[in-house]
Amino acid sequence: MDADQKAIETLLMTQLQGFADRDAASMSDIYTEDADWTNAFGRTITGRDAIISYLGELFADSHFSDNSMAGQPEISVRTVGEE
């Protein structure tokens, strides 16, 4: 695994752990200041601070946080394009 693949895997694991712990603040380093984040319903949030705020509100919602993750997703990273 090259350095880019390892960095992507680390980012994904940080996000996974943040969701599992319901800890939005722990994910602040994985988003850039001008990041776009789109949820499963098509709502797009722009900017690190807005994303972390949204996730904090989401995790505080009992309808979201009463459930638990069914399991850890399988992570696979592959290069797209020329190497």
N, CA, C and O atoms as a Maestro MAE file, in Angstrom:
{
 s_m_m2io_version
 :::
 2.0.0
}

f_m_ct {
 s_m_title
 :::
 protein
 m_atom[332] {
  # First column is atom index #
  i_m_mmod_type
  r_m_x_coord
  r_m_y_coord
  r_m_z_coord
  i_m_residue_number
  s_m_chain_name
  s_m_pdb_residue_name
  s_m_pdb_atom_name
  i_m_atomic_number
  :::
  1 25 0.854 -1.175 0.000 1 A "MET " " N  " 7
  2 3 0.000 0.000 0.000 1 A "MET " " CA " 6
  3 2 0.900 1.237 0.000 1 A "MET " " C  " 6
  4 15 1.811 1.355 0.819 1 A "MET " " O  " 8
  5 25 0.631 2.151 -0.926 2 A "ASP " " N  " 7
  6 3 1.459 3.354 -0.981 2 A "ASP " " CA " 6
  7 2 0.954 4.401 0.023 2 A "ASP " " C  " 6
  8 15 -0.074 4.207 0.671 2 A "ASP " " O  " 8
  9 25 1.683 5.493 0.138 3 A "ALA " " N  " 7
  10 3 1.374 6.528 1.129 3 A "ALA " " CA " 6
  11 2 -0.003 7.148 0.915 3 A "ALA " " C  " 6
  12 15 -0.710 7.424 1.884 3 A "ALA " " O  " 8
  13 25 -0.394 7.371 -0.343 4 A "ASP " " N  " 7
  14 3 -1.713 7.953 -0.618 4 A "ASP " " CA " 6
  15 2 -2.818 7.009 -0.180 4 A "ASP " " C  " 6
  16 15 -3.787 7.436 0.448 4 A "ASP " " O  " 8
  17 25 -2.682 5.745 -0.502 5 A "GLN " " N  " 7
  18 3 -3.686 4.763 -0.108 5 A "GLN " " CA " 6
  19 2 -3.796 4.678 1.417 5 A "GLN " " C  " 6
  20 15 -4.897 4.594 1.962 5 A "GLN " " O  " 8
  21 25 -2.665 4.700 2.090 6 A "LYS " " N  " 7
  22 3 -2.655 4.648 3.555 6 A "LYS " " CA " 6
  23 2 -3.330 5.888 4.135 6 A "LYS " " C  " 6
  24 15 -4.080 5.787 5.106 6 A "LYS " " O  " 8
  25 25 -3.069 7.057 3.547 7 A "ALA " " N  " 7
  26 3 -3.682 8.298 4.025 7 A "ALA " " CA " 6
  27 2 -5.197 8.254 3.857 7 A "ALA " " C  " 6
  28 15 -5.932 8.697 4.740 7 A "ALA " " O  " 8
  29 25 -5.667 7.726 2.740 8 A "ILE " " N  " 7
  30 3 -7.110 7.609 2.502 8 A "ILE " " CA " 6
  31 2 -7.728 6.628 3.492 8 A "ILE " " C  " 6
  32 15 -8.795 6.892 4.047 8 A "ILE " " O  " 8
  33 25 -7.068 5.511 3.712 9 A "GLU " " N  " 7
  34 3 -7.579 4.530 4.667 9 A "GLU " " CA " 6
  35 2 -7.649 5.121 6.070 9 A "GLU " " C  " 6
  36 15 -8.620 4.897 6.792 9 A "GLU " " O  " 8
  37 25 -6.627 5.873 6.457 10 A "THR " " N  " 7
  38 3 -6.618 6.507 7.773 10 A "THR " " CA " 6
  39 2 -7.761 7.513 7.899 10 A "THR " " C  " 6
  40 15 -8.436 7.563 8.927 10 A "THR " " O  " 8
  41 25 -7.978 8.310 6.859 11 A "LEU " " N  " 7
  42 3 -9.080 9.270 6.853 11 A "LEU " " CA " 6
  43 2 -10.427 8.555 7.021 11 A "LEU " " C  " 6
  44 15 -11.263 8.974 7.822 11 A "LEU " " O  " 8
  45 25 -10.625 7.489 6.269 12 A "LEU " " N  " 7
  46 3 -11.891 6.747 6.346 12 A "LEU " " CA " 6
  47 2 -12.091 6.116 7.724 12 A "LEU " " C  " 6
  48 15 -13.207 6.095 8.243 12 A "LEU " " O  " 8
  49 25 -11.024 5.610 8.307 13 A "MET " " N  " 7
  50 3 -11.131 5.012 9.640 13 A "MET " " CA " 6
  51 2 -11.419 6.079 10.699 13 A "MET " " C  " 6
  52 15 -12.148 5.816 11.655 13 A "MET " " O  " 8
  53 25 -10.858 7.270 10.539 14 A "THR " " N  " 7
  54 3 -11.147 8.375 11.454 14 A "THR " " CA " 6
  55 2 -12.622 8.749 11.364 14 A "THR " " C  " 6
  56 15 -13.275 8.984 12.382 14 A "THR " " O  " 8
  57 25 -13.140 8.804 10.145 15 A "GLN " " N  " 7
  58 3 -14.555 9.120 9.958 15 A "GLN " " CA " 6
  59 2 -15.442 8.017 10.544 15 A "GLN " " C  " 6
  60 15 -16.427 8.304 11.225 15 A "GLN " " O  " 8
  61 25 -15.099 6.790 10.282 16 A "LEU " " N  " 7
  62 3 -15.866 5.659 10.818 16 A "LEU " " CA " 6
  63 2 -15.908 5.711 12.342 16 A "LEU " " C  " 6
  64 15 -16.968 5.543 12.945 16 A "LEU " " O  " 8
  65 25 -14.756 5.943 12.958 17 A "GLN " " N  " 7
  66 3 -14.706 5.997 14.422 17 A "GLN " " CA " 6
  67 2 -15.498 7.185 14.950 17 A "GLN " " C  " 6
  68 15 -16.170 7.070 15.975 17 A "GLN " " O  " 8
  69 25 -15.429 8.324 14.266 18 A "GLY " " N  " 7
  70 3 -16.211 9.493 14.674 18 A "GLY " " CA " 6
  71 2 -17.706 9.211 14.658 18 A "GLY " " C  " 6
  72 15 -18.428 9.613 15.570 18 A "GLY " " O  " 8
  73 25 -18.167 8.521 13.624 19 A "PHE " " N  " 7
  74 3 -19.586 8.151 13.562 19 A "PHE " " CA " 6
  75 2 -19.932 7.132 14.639 19 A "PHE " " C  " 6
  76 15 -20.978 7.241 15.280 19 A "PHE " " O  " 8
  77 25 -19.075 6.152 14.843 20 A "ALA " " N  " 7
  78 3 -19.333 5.122 15.852 20 A "ALA " " CA " 6
  79 2 -19.408 5.732 17.250 20 A "ALA " " C  " 6
  80 15 -20.240 5.332 18.064 20 A "ALA " " O  " 8
  81 25 -18.531 6.704 17.525 21 A "ASP " " N  " 7
  82 3 -18.496 7.362 18.835 21 A "ASP " " CA " 6
  83 2 -19.466 8.524 18.941 21 A "ASP " " C  " 6
  84 15 -19.637 9.101 20.014 21 A "ASP " " O  " 8
  85 25 -20.104 8.871 17.823 22 A "ARG " " N  " 7
  86 3 -20.989 10.046 17.764 22 A "ARG " " CA " 6
  87 2 -20.214 11.280 18.209 22 A "ARG " " C  " 6
  88 15 -20.697 12.062 19.028 22 A "ARG " " O  " 8
  89 25 -19.006 11.451 17.663 23 A "ASP " " N  " 7
  90 3 -18.091 12.518 18.064 23 A "ASP " " CA " 6
  91 2 -17.700 13.348 16.839 23 A "ASP " " C  " 6
  92 15 -16.705 13.065 16.173 23 A "ASP " " O  " 8
  93 25 -18.488 14.359 16.561 24 A "ALA " " N  " 7
  94 3 -18.248 15.196 15.382 24 A "ALA " " CA " 6
  95 2 -16.902 15.900 15.456 24 A "ALA " " C  " 6
  96 15 -16.196 15.985 14.451 24 A "ALA " " O  " 8
  97 25 -16.539 16.403 16.620 25 A "ALA " " N  " 7
  98 3 -15.296 17.163 16.762 25 A "ALA " " CA " 6
  99 2 -14.074 16.324 16.377 25 A "ALA " " C  " 6
  100 15 -13.085 16.869 15.889 25 A "ALA " " O  " 8
  101 25 -14.131 15.025 16.585 26 A "SER " " N  " 7
  102 3 -12.982 14.180 16.261 26 A "SER " " CA " 6
  103 2 -12.719 14.106 14.759 26 A "SER " " C  " 6
  104 15 -11.658 13.653 14.331 26 A "SER " " O  " 8
  105 25 -13.689 14.553 13.963 27 A "MET " " N  " 7
  106 3 -13.553 14.492 12.513 27 A "MET " " CA " 6
  107 2 -13.162 15.825 11.887 27 A "MET " " C  " 6
  108 15 -13.078 15.929 10.663 27 A "MET " " O  " 8
  109 25 -12.922 16.842 12.705 28 A "SER " " N  " 7
  110 3 -12.659 18.171 12.145 28 A "SER " " CA " 6
  111 2 -11.398 18.227 11.285 28 A "SER " " C  " 6
  112 15 -11.315 19.045 10.369 28 A "SER " " O  " 8
  113 25 -10.430 17.380 11.562 29 A "ASP " " N  " 7
  114 3 -9.188 17.405 10.777 29 A "ASP " " CA " 6
  115 2 -9.306 16.715 9.421 29 A "ASP " " C  " 6
  116 15 -8.402 16.835 8.594 29 A "ASP " " O  " 8
  117 25 -10.386 16.005 9.177 30 A "ILE " " N  " 7
  118 3 -10.486 15.293 7.894 30 A "ILE " " CA " 6
  119 2 -11.201 16.118 6.823 30 A "ILE " " C  " 6
  120 15 -11.253 15.719 5.660 30 A "ILE " " O  " 8
  121 25 -11.748 17.262 7.215 31 A "TYR " " N  " 7
  122 3 -12.427 18.128 6.251 31 A "TYR " " CA " 6
  123 2 -11.632 19.398 6.037 31 A "TYR " " C  " 6
  124 15 -11.104 19.968 6.992 31 A "TYR " " O  " 8
  125 25 -11.539 19.849 4.800 32 A "THR " " N  " 7
  126 3 -10.874 21.113 4.518 32 A "THR " " CA " 6
  127 2 -11.822 22.266 4.827 32 A "THR " " C  " 6
  128 15 -13.024 22.067 5.004 32 A "THR " " O  " 8
  129 25 -11.277 23.447 4.889 33 A "GLU " " N  " 7
  130 3 -12.068 24.633 5.195 33 A "GLU " " CA " 6
  131 2 -13.216 24.830 4.206 33 A "GLU " " C  " 6
  132 15 -14.271 25.348 4.573 33 A "GLU " " O  " 8
  133 25 -13.011 24.416 2.944 34 A "ASP " " N  " 7
  134 3 -14.035 24.609 1.912 34 A "ASP " " CA " 6
  135 2 -14.647 23.284 1.429 34 A "ASP " " C  " 6
  136 15 -15.142 23.199 0.305 34 A "ASP " " O  " 8
  137 25 -14.607 22.258 2.283 35 A "ALA " " N  " 7
  138 3 -15.126 20.931 1.911 35 A "ALA " " CA " 6
  139 2 -16.631 20.966 1.633 35 A "ALA " " C  " 6
  140 15 -17.359 21.785 2.195 35 A "ALA " " O  " 8
  141 25 -17.077 20.074 0.769 36 A "ASP " " N  " 7
  142 3 -18.504 19.823 0.550 36 A "ASP " " CA " 6
  143 2 -18.799 18.426 1.067 36 A "ASP " " C  " 6
  144 15 -18.044 17.490 0.803 36 A "ASP " " O  " 8
  145 25 -19.890 18.282 1.802 37 A "TRP " " N  " 7
  146 3 -20.296 16.999 2.370 37 A "TRP " " CA " 6
  147 2 -21.756 16.785 2.004 37 A "TRP " " C  " 6
  148 15 -22.601 17.626 2.310 37 A "TRP " " O  " 8
  149 25 -22.059 15.675 1.356 38 A "THR " " N  " 7
  150 3 -23.430 15.372 0.951 38 A "THR " " CA " 6
  151 2 -23.876 14.105 1.648 38 A "THR " " C  " 6
  152 15 -23.206 13.075 1.572 38 A "THR " " O  " 8
  153 25 -25.025 14.183 2.337 39 A "ASN " " N  " 7
  154 3 -25.510 13.000 3.041 39 A "ASN " " CA " 6
  155 2 -26.304 12.092 2.102 39 A "ASN " " C  " 6
  156 15 -26.453 12.389 0.916 39 A "ASN " " O  " 8
  157 25 -26.802 11.001 2.635 40 A "ALA " " N  " 7
  158 3 -27.514 10.003 1.835 40 A "ALA " " CA " 6
  159 2 -28.811 10.539 1.239 40 A "ALA " " C  " 6
  160 15 -29.356 9.944 0.309 40 A "ALA " " O  " 8
  161 25 -29.305 11.649 1.762 41 A "PHE " " N  " 7
  162 3 -30.564 12.210 1.280 41 A "PHE " " CA " 6
  163 2 -30.353 13.357 0.302 41 A "PHE " " C  " 6
  164 15 -31.314 13.981 -0.147 41 A "PHE " " O  " 8
  165 25 -29.096 13.634 -0.027 42 A "GLY " " N  " 7
  166 3 -28.786 14.661 -1.015 42 A "GLY " " CA " 6
  167 2 -28.569 16.050 -0.451 42 A "GLY " " C  " 6
  168 15 -28.376 16.996 -1.213 42 A "GLY " " O  " 8
  169 25 -28.597 16.197 0.861 43 A "ARG " " N  " 7
  170 3 -28.352 17.509 1.467 43 A "ARG " " CA " 6
  171 2 -26.853 17.771 1.467 43 A "ARG " " C  " 6
  172 15 -26.079 16.949 1.957 43 A "ARG " " O  " 8
  173 25 -26.439 18.910 0.921 44 A "THR " " N  " 7
  174 3 -25.027 19.262 0.853 44 A "THR " " CA " 6
  175 2 -24.718 20.365 1.855 44 A "THR " " C  " 6
  176 15 -25.415 21.377 1.924 44 A "THR " " O  " 8
  177 25 -23.667 20.151 2.621 45 A "ILE " " N  " 7
  178 3 -23.178 21.126 3.591 45 A "ILE " " CA " 6
  179 2 -21.796 21.558 3.104 45 A "ILE " " C  " 6
  180 15 -20.997 20.718 2.691 45 A "ILE " " O  " 8
  181 25 -21.509 22.852 3.147 46 A "THR " " N  " 7
  182 3 -20.225 23.367 2.672 46 A "THR " " CA " 6
  183 2 -19.450 24.007 3.808 46 A "THR " " C  " 6
  184 15 -19.982 24.814 4.570 46 A "THR " " O  " 8
  185 25 -18.176 23.631 3.909 47 A "GLY " " N  " 7
  186 3 -17.265 24.209 4.891 47 A "GLY " " CA " 6
  187 2 -17.099 23.324 6.115 47 A "GLY " " C  " 6
  188 15 -18.066 22.765 6.633 47 A "GLY " " O  " 8
  189 25 -15.845 23.206 6.572 48 A "ARG " " N  " 7
  190 3 -15.528 22.350 7.727 48 A "ARG " " CA " 6
  191 2 -16.411 22.661 8.934 48 A "ARG " " C  " 6
  192 15 -17.016 21.757 9.510 48 A "ARG " " O  " 8
  193 25 -16.486 23.923 9.315 49 A "ASP " " N  " 7
  194 3 -17.237 24.295 10.516 49 A "ASP " " CA " 6
  195 2 -18.710 23.930 10.389 49 A "ASP " " C  " 6
  196 15 -19.312 23.428 11.338 49 A "ASP " " O  " 8
  197 25 -19.287 24.179 9.225 50 A "ALA " " N  " 7
  198 3 -20.701 23.858 9.009 50 A "ALA " " CA " 6
  199 2 -20.917 22.343 9.027 50 A "ALA " " C  " 6
  200 15 -21.925 21.870 9.552 50 A "ALA " " O  " 8
  201 25 -19.989 21.587 8.465 51 A "ILE " " N  " 7
  202 3 -20.103 20.124 8.454 51 A "ILE " " CA " 6
  203 2 -20.040 19.587 9.881 51 A "ILE " " C  " 6
  204 15 -20.872 18.770 10.274 51 A "ILE " " O  " 8
  205 25 -19.064 20.038 10.650 52 A "ILE " " N  " 7
  206 3 -18.911 19.557 12.026 52 A "ILE " " CA " 6
  207 2 -20.118 19.954 12.871 52 A "ILE " " C  " 6
  208 15 -20.578 19.172 13.704 52 A "ILE " " O  " 8
  209 25 -20.627 21.153 12.663 53 A "SER " " N  " 7
  210 3 -21.833 21.592 13.371 53 A "SER " " CA " 6
  211 2 -23.021 20.705 13.016 53 A "SER " " C  " 6
  212 15 -23.757 20.261 13.897 53 A "SER " " O  " 8
  213 25 -23.204 20.450 11.724 54 A "TYR " " N  " 7
  214 3 -24.302 19.592 11.277 54 A "TYR " " CA " 6
  215 2 -24.182 18.192 11.882 54 A "TYR " " C  " 6
  216 15 -25.162 17.638 12.380 54 A "TYR " " O  " 8
  217 25 -22.974 17.627 11.835 55 A "LEU " " N  " 7
  218 3 -22.792 16.282 12.381 55 A "LEU " " CA " 6
  219 2 -23.047 16.256 13.889 55 A "LEU " " C  " 6
  220 15 -23.608 15.292 14.410 55 A "LEU " " O  " 8
  221 25 -22.631 17.320 14.589 56 A "GLY " " N  " 7
  222 3 -22.908 17.407 16.022 56 A "GLY " " CA " 6
  223 2 -24.398 17.398 16.307 56 A "GLY " " C  " 6
  224 15 -24.855 16.728 17.233 56 A "GLY " " O  " 8
  225 25 -25.156 18.141 15.511 57 A "GLU " " N  " 7
  226 3 -26.616 18.157 15.662 57 A "GLU " " CA " 6
  227 2 -27.205 16.791 15.322 57 A "GLU " " C  " 6
  228 15 -28.115 16.315 16.001 57 A "GLU " " O  " 8
  229 25 -26.688 16.171 14.280 58 A "LEU " " N  " 7
  230 3 -27.155 14.852 13.882 58 A "LEU " " CA " 6
  231 2 -26.925 13.839 14.994 58 A "LEU " " C  " 6
  232 15 -27.822 13.063 15.324 58 A "LEU " " O  " 8
  233 25 -25.726 13.842 15.573 59 A "PHE " " N  " 7
  234 3 -25.403 12.879 16.624 59 A "PHE " " CA " 6
  235 2 -26.211 13.130 17.891 59 A "PHE " " C  " 6
  236 15 -26.443 12.202 18.666 59 A "PHE " " O  " 8
  237 25 -26.644 14.377 18.116 60 A "ALA " " N  " 7
  238 3 -27.454 14.705 19.288 60 A "ALA " " CA " 6
  239 2 -28.919 14.297 19.111 60 A "ALA " " C  " 6
  240 15 -29.667 14.229 20.086 60 A "ALA " " O  " 8
  241 25 -29.319 14.031 17.890 61 A "ASP " " N  " 7
  242 3 -30.701 13.637 17.583 61 A "ASP " " CA " 6
  243 2 -30.914 12.183 17.997 61 A "ASP " " C  " 6
  244 15 -30.246 11.283 17.486 61 A "ASP " " O  " 8
  245 25 -31.837 11.958 18.916 62 A "SER " " N  " 7
  246 3 -32.063 10.602 19.423 62 A "SER " " CA " 6
  247 2 -32.517 9.636 18.328 62 A "SER " " C  " 6
  248 15 -32.281 8.432 18.436 62 A "SER " " O  " 8
  249 25 -33.159 10.142 17.282 63 A "HIS " " N  " 7
  250 3 -33.583 9.260 16.190 63 A "HIS " " CA " 6
  251 2 -32.376 8.697 15.443 63 A "HIS " " C  " 6
  252 15 -32.451 7.603 14.884 63 A "HIS " " O  " 8
  253 25 -31.272 9.432 15.428 64 A "PHE " " N  " 7
  254 3 -30.046 8.953 14.798 64 A "PHE " " CA " 6
  255 2 -29.216 8.138 15.784 64 A "PHE " " C  " 6
  256 15 -28.744 7.048 15.461 64 A "PHE " " O  " 8
  257 25 -29.046 8.670 16.971 65 A "SER " " N  " 7
  258 3 -28.101 8.087 17.918 65 A "SER " " CA " 6
  259 2 -28.616 6.878 18.678 65 A "SER " " C  " 6
  260 15 -27.828 6.192 19.330 65 A "SER " " O  " 8
  261 25 -29.897 6.594 18.617 66 A "ASP " " N  " 7
  262 3 -30.405 5.406 19.298 66 A "ASP " " CA " 6
  263 2 -30.010 4.124 18.590 66 A "ASP " " C  " 6
  264 15 -30.023 3.045 19.182 66 A "ASP " " O  " 8
  265 25 -29.668 4.246 17.348 67 A "ASN " " N  " 7
  266 3 -29.280 3.063 16.580 67 A "ASN " " CA " 6
  267 2 -27.791 2.825 16.708 67 A "ASN " " C  " 6
  268 15 -27.037 3.724 17.081 67 A "ASN " " O  " 8
  269 25 -27.377 1.624 16.402 68 A "SER " " N  " 7
  270 3 -25.950 1.319 16.431 68 A "SER " " CA " 6
  271 2 -25.536 0.824 15.051 68 A "SER " " C  " 6
  272 15 -26.364 0.394 14.248 68 A "SER " " O  " 8
  273 25 -24.244 0.897 14.800 69 A "MET " " N  " 7
  274 3 -23.740 0.439 13.512 69 A "MET " " CA " 6
  275 2 -23.889 -1.084 13.438 69 A "MET " " C  " 6
  276 15 -23.644 -1.794 14.413 69 A "MET " " O  " 8
  277 25 -24.286 -1.555 12.289 70 A "ALA " " N  " 7
  278 3 -24.455 -2.988 12.097 70 A "ALA " " CA " 6
  279 2 -23.116 -3.701 12.042 70 A "ALA " " C  " 6
  280 15 -23.038 -4.897 12.321 70 A "ALA " " O  " 8
  281 25 -22.091 -2.997 11.695 71 A "GLY " " N  " 7
  282 3 -20.763 -3.575 11.602 71 A "GLY " " CA " 6
  283 2 -19.838 -2.629 10.881 71 A "GLY " " C  " 6
  284 15 -20.271 -1.644 10.282 71 A "GLY " " O  " 8
  285 25 -18.569 -2.936 10.945 72 A "GLN " " N  " 7
  286 3 -17.578 -2.094 10.273 72 A "GLN " " CA " 6
  287 2 -17.612 -2.377 8.781 72 A "GLN " " C  " 6
  288 15 -17.576 -3.533 8.360 72 A "GLN " " O  " 8
  289 25 -17.681 -1.310 7.978 73 A "PRO " " N  " 7
  290 3 -17.689 -1.529 6.534 73 A "PRO " " CA " 6
  291 2 -16.315 -1.991 6.053 73 A "PRO " " C  " 6
  292 15 -15.292 -1.726 6.684 73 A "PRO " " O  " 8
  293 25 -16.322 -2.675 4.939 74 A "GLU " " N  " 7
  294 3 -15.062 -3.077 4.326 74 A "GLU " " CA " 6
  295 2 -14.502 -1.883 3.569 74 A "GLU " " C  " 6
  296 15 -15.214 -1.231 2.805 74 A "GLU " " O  " 8
  297 25 -13.246 -1.606 3.780 75 A "ILE " " N  " 7
  298 3 -12.604 -0.473 3.110 75 A "ILE " " CA " 6
  299 2 -11.626 -1.000 2.086 75 A "ILE " " C  " 6
  300 15 -10.763 -1.826 2.383 75 A "ILE " " O  " 8
  301 25 -11.783 -0.501 0.873 76 A "SER " " N  " 7
  302 3 -10.882 -0.877 -0.201 76 A "SER " " CA " 6
  303 2 -10.494 0.389 -0.955 76 A "SER " " C  " 6
  304 15 -11.363 1.146 -1.389 76 A "SER " " O  " 8
  305 25 -9.211 0.618 -1.110 77 A "VAL " " N  " 7
  306 3 -8.718 1.815 -1.791 77 A "VAL " " CA " 6
  307 2 -7.978 1.387 -3.044 77 A "VAL " " C  " 6
  308 15 -7.113 0.513 -2.999 77 A "VAL " " O  " 8
  309 25 -8.327 2.015 -4.176 78 A "ARG " " N  " 7
  310 3 -7.616 1.711 -5.412 78 A "ARG " " CA " 6
  311 2 -7.374 3.012 -6.157 78 A "ARG " " C  " 6
  312 15 -8.138 3.969 -6.033 78 A "ARG " " O  " 8
  313 25 -6.327 3.032 -6.913 79 A "THR " " N  " 7
  314 3 -5.932 4.205 -7.673 79 A "THR " " CA " 6
  315 2 -6.785 4.305 -8.944 79 A "THR " " C  " 6
  316 15 -7.021 3.311 -9.631 79 A "THR " " O  " 8
  317 25 -7.235 5.514 -9.235 80 A "VAL " " N  " 7
  318 3 -7.978 5.781 -10.452 80 A "VAL " " CA " 6
  319 2 -7.091 6.626 -11.355 80 A "VAL " " C  " 6
  320 15 -6.594 7.669 -10.932 80 A "VAL " " O  " 8
  321 25 -6.892 6.198 -12.562 81 A "GLY " " N  " 7
  322 3 -6.050 6.950 -13.494 81 A "GLY " " CA " 6
  323 2 -4.644 6.403 -13.548 81 A "GLY " " C  " 6
  324 15 -4.368 5.294 -13.090 81 A "GLY " " O  " 8
  325 25 -3.768 7.194 -14.111 82 A "GLU " " N  " 7
  326 3 -2.387 6.773 -14.278 82 A "GLU " " CA " 6
  327 2 -1.663 6.764 -12.947 82 A "GLU " " C  " 6
  328 15 -1.940 7.589 -12.076 82 A "GLU " " O  " 8
  329 25 -0.750 5.844 -12.791 83 A "GLU " " N  " 7
  330 3 0.014 5.767 -11.535 83 A "GLU " " CA " 6
  331 2 1.298 6.525 -11.652 83 A "GLU " " C  " 6
  332 15 2.074 6.575 -10.698 83 A "GLU " " O  " 8
  :::
 }
 m_bond[331] {
  # First column is bond index #
  i_m_from
  i_m_to
  i_m_order
  :::
  1 1 2 1
  2 2 3 1
  3 3 4 2
  4 3 5 1
  5 5 6 1
  6 6 7 1
  7 7 8 2
  8 7 9 1
  9 9 10 1
  10 10 11 1
  11 11 12 2
  12 11 13 1
  13 13 14 1
  14 14 15 1
  15 15 16 2
  16 15 17 1
  17 17 18 1
  18 18 19 1
  19 19 20 2
  20 19 21 1
  21 21 22 1
  22 22 23 1
  23 23 24 2
  24 23 25 1
  25 25 26 1
  26 26 27 1
  27 27 28 2
  28 27 29 1
  29 29 30 1
  30 30 31 1
  31 31 32 2
  32 31 33 1
  33 33 34 1
  34 34 35 1
  35 35 36 2
  36 35 37 1
  37 37 38 1
  38 38 39 1
  39 39 40 2
  40 39 41 1
  41 41 42 1
  42 42 43 1
  43 43 44 2
  44 43 45 1
  45 45 46 1
  46 46 47 1
  47 47 48 2
  48 47 49 1
  49 49 50 1
  50 50 51 1
  51 51 52 2
  52 51 53 1
  53 53 54 1
  54 54 55 1
  55 55 56 2
  56 55 57 1
  57 57 58 1
  58 58 59 1
  59 59 60 2
  60 59 61 1
  61 61 62 1
  62 62 63 1
  63 63 64 2
  64 63 65 1
  65 65 66 1
  66 66 67 1
  67 67 68 2
  68 67 69 1
  69 69 70 1
  70 70 71 1
  71 71 72 2
  72 71 73 1
  73 73 74 1
  74 74 75 1
  75 75 76 2
  76 75 77 1
  77 77 78 1
  78 78 79 1
  79 79 80 2
  80 79 81 1
  81 81 82 1
  82 82 83 1
  83 83 84 2
  84 83 85 1
  85 85 86 1
  86 86 87 1
  87 87 88 2
  88 87 89 1
  89 89 90 1
  90 90 91 1
  91 91 92 2
  92 91 93 1
  93 93 94 1
  94 94 95 1
  95 95 96 2
  96 95 97 1
  97 97 98 1
  98 98 99 1
  99 99 100 2
  100 99 101 1
  101 101 102 1
  102 102 103 1
  103 103 104 2
  104 103 105 1
  105 105 106 1
  106 106 107 1
  107 107 108 2
  108 107 109 1
  109 109 110 1
  110 110 111 1
  111 111 112 2
  112 111 113 1
  113 113 114 1
  114 114 115 1
  115 115 116 2
  116 115 117 1
  117 117 118 1
  118 118 119 1
  119 119 120 2
  120 119 121 1
  121 121 122 1
  122 122 123 1
  123 123 124 2
  124 123 125 1
  125 125 126 1
  126 126 127 1
  127 127 128 2
  128 127 129 1
  129 129 130 1
  130 130 131 1
  131 131 132 2
  132 131 133 1
  133 133 134 1
  134 134 135 1
  135 135 136 2
  136 135 137 1
  137 137 138 1
  138 138 139 1
  139 139 140 2
  140 139 141 1
  141 141 142 1
  142 142 143 1
  143 143 144 2
  144 143 145 1
  145 145 146 1
  146 146 147 1
  147 147 148 2
  148 147 149 1
  149 149 150 1
  150 150 151 1
  151 151 152 2
  152 151 153 1
  153 153 154 1
  154 154 155 1
  155 155 156 2
  156 155 157 1
  157 157 158 1
  158 158 159 1
  159 159 160 2
  160 159 161 1
  161 161 162 1
  162 162 163 1
  163 163 164 2
  164 163 165 1
  165 165 166 1
  166 166 167 1
  167 167 168 2
  168 167 169 1
  169 169 170 1
  170 170 171 1
  171 171 172 2
  172 171 173 1
  173 173 174 1
  174 174 175 1
  175 175 176 2
  176 175 177 1
  177 177 178 1
  178 178 179 1
  179 179 180 2
  180 179 181 1
  181 181 182 1
  182 182 183 1
  183 183 184 2
  184 183 185 1
  185 185 186 1
  186 186 187 1
  187 187 188 2
  188 187 189 1
  189 189 190 1
  190 190 191 1
  191 191 192 2
  192 191 193 1
  193 193 194 1
  194 194 195 1
  195 195 196 2
  196 195 197 1
  197 197 198 1
  198 198 199 1
  199 199 200 2
  200 199 201 1
  201 201 202 1
  202 202 203 1
  203 203 204 2
  204 203 205 1
  205 205 206 1
  206 206 207 1
  207 207 208 2
  208 207 209 1
  209 209 210 1
  210 210 211 1
  211 211 212 2
  212 211 213 1
  213 213 214 1
  214 214 215 1
  215 215 216 2
  216 215 217 1
  217 217 218 1
  218 218 219 1
  219 219 220 2
  220 219 221 1
  221 221 222 1
  222 222 223 1
  223 223 224 2
  224 223 225 1
  225 225 226 1
  226 226 227 1
  227 227 228 2
  228 227 229 1
  229 229 230 1
  230 230 231 1
  231 231 232 2
  232 231 233 1
  233 233 234 1
  234 234 235 1
  235 235 236 2
  236 235 237 1
  237 237 238 1
  238 238 239 1
  239 239 240 2
  240 239 241 1
  241 241 242 1
  242 242 243 1
  243 243 244 2
  244 243 245 1
  245 245 246 1
  246 246 247 1
  247 247 248 2
  248 247 249 1
  249 249 250 1
  250 250 251 1
  251 251 252 2
  252 251 253 1
  253 253 254 1
  254 254 255 1
  255 255 256 2
  256 255 257 1
  257 257 258 1
  258 258 259 1
  259 259 260 2
  260 259 261 1
  261 261 262 1
  262 262 263 1
  263 263 264 2
  264 263 265 1
  265 265 266 1
  266 266 267 1
  267 267 268 2
  268 267 269 1
  269 269 270 1
  270 270 271 1
  271 271 272 2
  272 271 273 1
  273 273 274 1
  274 274 275 1
  275 275 276 2
  276 275 277 1
  277 277 278 1
  278 278 279 1
  279 279 280 2
  280 279 281 1
  281 281 282 1
  282 282 283 1
  283 283 284 2
  284 283 285 1
  285 285 286 1
  286 286 287 1
  287 287 288 2
  288 287 289 1
  289 289 290 1
  290 290 291 1
  291 291 292 2
  292 291 293 1
  293 293 294 1
  294 294 295 1
  295 295 296 2
  296 295 297 1
  297 297 298 1
  298 298 299 1
  299 299 300 2
  300 299 301 1
  301 301 302 1
  302 302 303 1
  303 303 304 2
  304 303 305 1
  305 305 306 1
  306 306 307 1
  307 307 308 2
  308 307 309 1
  309 309 310 1
  310 310 311 1
  311 311 312 2
  312 311 313 1
  313 313 314 1
  314 314 315 1
  315 315 316 2
  316 315 317 1
  317 317 318 1
  318 318 319 1
  319 319 320 2
  320 319 321 1
  321 321 322 1
  322 322 323 1
  323 323 324 2
  324 323 325 1
  325 325 326 1
  326 326 327 1
  327 327 328 2
  328 327 329 1
  329 329 330 1
  330 330 331 1
  331 331 332 2
  :::
 }
}
